[in-house]
Amino acid sequence: MKKSDSSNLATRIEKIFMELLAIKSHTGTTGERDIEAYLYQELRKSDYFRANPEKLGMYPLKRDSLKRSIIWGLVKGKGKKTIVLLHHHDVVDTFDYGILKDHAYNPIKLANKLKHIEIADEVKKDLEAGEWVFARGAADMKAGAAIQIALVEEYAKQQGLEGNILIVSVPDEESLSTGMREGVKLLKDIKKKFDLEYVLLVNSEAHQRDEEDKGIFYEGSVGKLMPVIYVRGKKTHIGDIFHGFNPIVLLSQIVANTELNTAFSDVEGDEVSPPPSWSFCRDTKKCYDASIPEASGGYFSILTLTRTPKEILAQLQKVCDESFEEVIDKMNENYSKFLSKSRESVKKLPWSINVKTFSEIYEEAIQYSGDAFLKDFEDTTNELIVEIQKNKINIPESNFVLIEKVLEYVADRRPIVVIAISPPYYPHIANKDFKKLSKTVKEIGKRINDIAQKEWKETYNKKNYFMGISDMSYVALHHSDEVIPYIGPNMPLWEKMYDIPFEAMRDLSIPVINVGPWGKDLHKFTERVHMKDVLEKTPVLLDTAIKWALSETQLSEQ
């Protein structure tokens, strides 16, 4: 880029960025529609899209109570080779800002307010430096969105553009990624309609640094699986405690054996996925009485780099079996002590290990209860969908209701652990797993680093996985035989209000890269992004990556 072009581009990026920040596009709210209207109208102002209205669109999400849309625009140049620029336009809520939440979308006012409260030294230093913009969504990811939009506007002005640029802006990334999951079909439709060849998808989530002069780009994204653990015990009065089985004890043992357990961490080179942590855990009691609970449940997240749902379910089954055995052994030990104190003969309790997946109990219910079960399950699911849409229950907790419903229709009445999977599911993706990559995609990281060294004396290091979880997960699918048969059958809401277009993902099979600005404290009230990155560095790196990936090469075996 020429310096004059860079100056004009920076001005345009800043304007779009500030206007995007001002829109309260909380995920799961009508604010997402507000920002979609802005994005569509901004792109529509371009002479190119006014002259080519068929290459700009709003793609409505199906069965979406909020009536949200994906915004897309295609700049058509020479040939079939196409770069997909992807970003999301929703943001997380502002509850963490407390009394400052009214200023979360106004960087100037927020910065002034932050000066008068107690903040960490690093935050204070960045605030005083004046080089950072503090706001909700500044880093995640309205800065990246602004850069992409401004670049697309520039490409639309160019004559004889080599290749094509498709920009896609999706809602709901911070929740269930409904936008991207439905966006997979949109990508296929656009590819067919305009006869395109997708060579690379570029995301622009912010990256975080350990050292000021060392940036990071990612050639993939971490996966996420959310297991649901439901434990049915046996209810009894606390005065007759050994005739019952307390599900809280068993669930607690499972939590203890999985929380921060690095056996669930994947290792790929020097990259390690964080160990799991539980988000929710409680019994199912609605009110107090002098009895132990009948059931308890919880859910947690497992982040993946290499393991598949098949492998994780097997690992969880083993942990739950072991936890069940530990609890039974402890109960028998305590029962023996109790009987000894009562001067009674020592004997064992009747409990045995009983761990099953949701798919197993679902099949048992069909075999034992047939159509009566299927109708009741469907009615219960439909009622839950309405309650979810009214925010009376969340999706992960709705799984407990459906598991309980299935267990009503099976013959087995023993204490049991049921393992299920809750939305959302994100498959891990990494370019290293593609069997074929173009030479340009293989070398794109070197090109990015060369430009960063030349322009700013900075190093940009490659990582295979963006650890923040992203929509890049949905543009390819590897090891599908260990994914598809294990997700749907074990997800109670599958194809009711949640699904994943696995086959379409496998068909698309697009390599990915994430090049975004330097950001800090994502999802915190001190969220911020470095403006030199936003206005100068990231646009150059993105432009470099795009032009490099569109250069002519032939496919070569990896």
N, C-alpha and C positions, 0 to 999 in steps of 0.2 A: 504493500500500500504506500502511496505517496503521503508525505507529511500533511499536505493540505487535506487529502481525503481522510486521513486519520483524525485530524482535528474536527472535521465536520461530523465524522462518525461518532466521536466521543461526545460531542454536543447532543447528537441525536440519542445515543444510548442513555445519557444522563436524563434527558427529558422523559423518555419512555419509562426508565427505571423509577423516577419519582412519581410518575402518574400511576404506575402499577402498584407501588407501595401504598398509595393513598386509598386503594380499593380494598375493602375488608373481605377478602375472599376465603373466609374460614371454610375448611373442608366440611362437607355435609350441610352446607347452608346455601340459601339463594344468592349469597355474595359471590359464589362461583359463577353464576349467570351474569352478574354485573361485570366481572372481569372478562368473561367471554365476549360480551357485547363490545367492550373496549378493544380487545384484541382484534376482533373481526373488523371493526370500523377503522382501526389504525392501518391494518393491511389493505383495506379497501381503498384508502386514500392514494395508494401507489398508482401511478400511471399504468404500470404493467397490469395490475389486477383489475383496473377499470377497463382496460382494453381486452383482458382475458378473464371475464368473470367466472367462466367454467373451471378455472384453476384455483379458485378460492371457495372455501365452504365451511359451514357449521354442520357437524355430523351429530345429530341428537342421540343420546344414550337411550337404549331400549328399556322400557319398564322402569324408568327413573322418576321417582316421585318429585324430585327437584327440577326435572326437565333441563338437565345440564347437557352440554355439547362439547365435542372436540372441535377445535379450530384448526384448519389446515390450509396451506397455500403452497402451490407448486410453481416454481420458476423453471420454465422449460428452456433448456439450451440445446446443445448438439449431442446427439447420440442417446443411448439408453442409460448409461451409468448415472446413478442417483445417490446423493447423500441425504439421509434423513436427519434433520435436526429436531431433537425431542426435548421438551421441557414440560413441567407441570405448573399450573397456575393457581392451585389451591395452597393454603398455608394452615398450619396448626393454630389453635385458638390462642387467646391472649391472657388466659387466667393466671399464668405465672407472673404477669406484670403487676398483679395486685392493684394498688391505687394508681399505678402509672398506665393502666391498660387503655385509657382514653387517648394516650399519646403514642401508643405503640406503632401507629402508622404515620407519624409525623416526625421524621428524623431530627429536625431542628429542636422542636419542643422536647422530644424525648432526651436528647443530649443534654439540654439545659436542666432537666429534672434529675437525670442521673448524676449530675455534679453535686447534688445535695443529699445523696443517700450513700450508705456504706456499700462499697463495691470492692472486689478483689483488686490488688495492686496492678495486675496485668490489664484488667479492664480500664482502670483509671488512667493508666499510661496510654492506652489506645484512644481513650476519650480525649485526653489532653493533646494528643498528637494531631488531631484534626484530619487524619487520613482515612478514617473509618466511618461508614454510615451504619448507625444503630437503628434497627426497626424490625418489626415482625415480618418475616419473609425476605429480609434483605439478602441473606445468604441462601436461604432455602425457599424458593430459588428464583426470586424475581430479578435478581441481577443477571443470572444466566438467561432468563427469558428475554430481558431487554437486549442483551448482546445478540442473541439469535435473531430477534425481530429486525434490529437495525442492520445486521449483516444481510439478511434476506432482501431488505429494501435496496441495499447497495447492489447485490447481485442482479436484482430485477432491472437495474438501470444499464447493465453492461450489455454491449452488443457482442454476439458471437461467444457467449458463455460456453465453456467446455463442460458438458454434463448438465445435470439437473439438480436442483435443491428443493427438497420437500420439507417444510416446517410443520410440525405437529405439536399442538398445545393441548394437554389433557387435564381433566379435573380428577379429583378424588385420589391422588397419589398418596396422600397422608392417611388415608383410611383403608379402602379395599382395592385401590387401583382399578376401579371400575372403568375409568377412562381408557387406560392402556389395554386392559383385557378386551374391551370392545374395539379399541383402536387397531388391534391386530387384523380384524376383518377389514377395517378401513384401509389399512396399508395394502392388503391383498387386492382390494377393489381398485385402488388408485394405480397399483402396479399393472393390473390387467388393462384398465381403461386407457392409460397413457403409454403402455408398452415400455415399462421401466425395468431396470436391473439395479436392485439395491446393493451397493457395494459396502456401505458402512452406515451405522447409526451413531450419531454424536449426541451425547447427553451433556448438560452443562451444570450439573450439581456442583456446589462449592466444595473445595477440598480444604482440609485442615493440615497445618504444618507443625513439625517439631522444631525446625530451624527456619529463620526468616528468609534465607536465600535458596531454599530447597522446596520447590513445588512438587506436586504429585499429579499424575494423570493415571487413569485406570482403564484397563482393557478387559473389564468384566465387572460383575456385581455379585455380592454375597447372596446366598439363598436363605429362605426363612420358612420353617415349619412350626406350626403352633399345635402341639399335642394337647388334648383335653383328657384329663384323668377323672373318671367318675368311680367312686367307691360306695357300694351298697353294703351296709353292715347288717346287724340284726338288732332291732330295737328292743330295749328292756328297761324296766324301772331300775333306778340306781341302787335300790335295796336288794336287787337280785342280779347284780352286775355280771356274774360269770355265766349267766344264761344268755347274754347278749354279746354282740361284737361291735365295738366302737369304730365307726369308719374314719373318725378324725385321727385316731392313732395310726391307722394304716396309711392314710393320705399324708400325714406328717412324716412318716418314715420314707415314703416315696419322694416327698419334697427334699428331705435331708439327703437322700441318696442321689439326687439329680441337681440340686441348686449348686451352681458354680463348679460342677463336676467336669473337669477338663477331659475326661474320657469321651465327652460329647463334642469336644473341639476338634475341628479338622486342621491339619497341618499341610500346607502346600508351600514348599521352599521356606522362606522366612516369614510367610504370612500364616497367621493362626486365627481361626474364628473364635470370638469370645464364648465362654462356656454359658450354658443356659441359666435363665433366671425366671422365677415365677411371677406372674402378673396378678394372679387372683387365686385365692384359696379360702374356702369356708364350708360350713355344714349347710344343710338344706332346711334347717328349722325355721319356721316362720314366727314362733312365739315360745315363751318359756313353759316347760313342764319338767317334772322330775324324772326324766328319762334321757337316755343317750340318743343322739340323732340317728335317724334311719339311714342317712346317706351324707356324703360330702363330695366336693369336687373342686377342681382348679384347672388352670391352664398356664402354660409357659411357652417360651420361644426357644427354638434351637436354630442357630445360624450355621449354614453349611457352605463348604467350599468344594467338597468332593462327594460326600455321602448322599445316597438317594433315600427317598421315603421307605423303600423296602428295607434298607439297612438300618435306618433309624427305628422303625417299628420293631424290628427284631431285637435291637439293643434295649428299647424300652420294655419290651416283653420280659427280657431277662432281668432288668432292674426291678420291675414290679413283682416278678416271681420271688426274687431274693428278698425284697421288702416284706412281702406277704409271709415268707418263711421266718424272717426275723421277728415279726410281730407275733406270729403264732408261738414261736419258741419262748418269747418273753411272757406271753399270756399264760402258757403252761407252767413256766417257772413260778410266776406269781400265784397261780391257782394251787400249785403244790404246796407253797408256803402257807397259803390260806387254809387248805385242808389240814395241814399239819397242826396249825394253831387250833383248829376246830377238833383235832384228834379224830379225823376221818381218814379213810383209806385214800391214798394218793392215786389219782387217775388223770387222764388227759382230756382236754376239751375236744369237741367234735370237729373243729375247723380244719379245712384243708385249702391248699393253694388253688385259686380259681381266677385266672386272668384271661380275658378275651378281648379281641378287637371289636369295634363297632360292626364291621362287616360280618363277623361270626355270629353275634347275637341277633343281627337283623335277619340272617338266613334261618336261624333257629326259630325266630318268631313267625316267619312265613311257613315253615314246615309244621309248627305246632298249632298255629292259629289261623293261617291262611288269609282269606279275603277280609275277615273281620279286623285283623290287625292292619292290613294295608289301608283300609278305609279310615280307621281311627288315626293311623299315623299321618295320612294325607290331610285329614281335617285338622289335626293338631298343628301340623306344619303350616297350613294356611292361616290359622289363627295367630301363630307366632310371627309370621311375616308381617301381618297387620300391626302387631305389638312392636315389632322392630321398627317399622316405618313411623310409628308414633313415639318412638324413643322410650317405650315402657320397659324394654329389655334390650340388652345388647346381643350381638351375634354370638360371641363366645359362650355367654351364659345360656343362650337358647339351646345350645347343644345338650345341656343337662336335662332339660325338659324332654327332649326327643329321646335321649338315652333311657330316661325313666319310663317313657311310653313304650319303648321296645321291650324293656324288662318286664312290663306287665303281661306280655304275651308269650313269655318263654316258660318252660316247665321248671327250670333251675331256679330255686329260691334261696340258694346258699349265698353267703357273703361273696361279693365279686368285685373285681377291678375291671373296668371297661376303658380301653384306650381308643380314643377317636381323634379326629383332626378337625380343627376349626379354620375357617377363612381368616385372613388371607394366606395363600401359599405362594411363595416366590421361589422358582427354581434358580439355582446358581447358574451363572453364565460366565465364561471366560474364553477369550479368543484362542487360547492355547488348546482348547478342546475341539476346535474346528478341524476337520480332516483336511480341508482345503482353504487356504487364505491367499489372496493376491500378494504379490511381492510388496506392493505399496502399503498394504495394511500391516504386513509384518514389520516394515521399516518405518512406520509412521511415528513411533515413539522416538526413534533416533532423530528424525526430522524436527520434531517438537523441541527436543533437548538442544539440538544445534542452534535453532533460532533463539531460544531462551538464553543460551550462552553468549551468542553474538550480540543480541540486543541489550541484555540487562545483566550479564555475568551471573545468571542464575542457573541452577541445575534443576531439571525436571525428571524425577524418578518414576519409573513405571511400577505399578502394582497390578496384580492380576484381578483384585477384587475391591470394589468400592464397598466399604463396610456399613454404609448408611442405609442400605436396602433401597432399591430403585426399580423403576419401570423397565430398565434394560433387560430385566429377567424374562420378559415376555416376547422377545423377538427371535428366540431359537429354543430348541429343546434337545438335550443330549440324554442318552440312557433312558429313553422313553419307556422301555419295557420294565424299568424299575421305578417308574414314576406314575404313569397313567393307571395301572391296575391297583395302585395302593392309595391314591388320593380320593377319587370319587367314591368308591365303596366304603371308605372309612370317614367320610365327611357327611354328617346328618343332613345338612342343607344343600347338598350337591344337586345342581340342576333345578333347585327350587327357587333360590334367590342368589345363588353363586355358582359360577362355573369358570373354567379356563379353557380357551380354545387351543388345546394341546396340538391337535393335528395341524392347524393353521400356523402355529408357532414353528413346528417342525418344517413346514413347507417354506416359511420365510427364511429362516436360518441366516440372520444378518449379523455379521461381526459388529462389535460395539467398542466405543471409547468414550470416556468421560473426561472432558476438558472444561474446567470451570474456574471461577475466581477463588482467591484465598478468602476463606470465611472462618468465623469462630463462634462457638457457643450456640450451635443450631438447636432450636427448640427451647432456648432459654431466654430470659428477659434481657440478657446482654448479647443477644444475637447481633452479629455485625459482619460487614464485608469490606475488604480493602479496596478503596476507590481507584487506585492506580491500576490494580488488576482489572477492575470492571471496565474502565475507560480506555486503557492502553494495552495491557499485556494479554489478557484473555482474548480480545478480538483478533489480535495478531496471530495468536496460537491457533485459534479456531479457523481463521482464514487459511493459515498454513496447512492445517490438517485436512481441510476440505479440498483445497487445490491439489495437494499431494495425493489424496485418495482417488481423485478423479483423473489423475494422469494415467496414460495407457500402460497396462501391463497384462500379462497372461497369468492364469491361475497356475500355481505350483503346489506340489504336495508339501505339507508341513512336516 
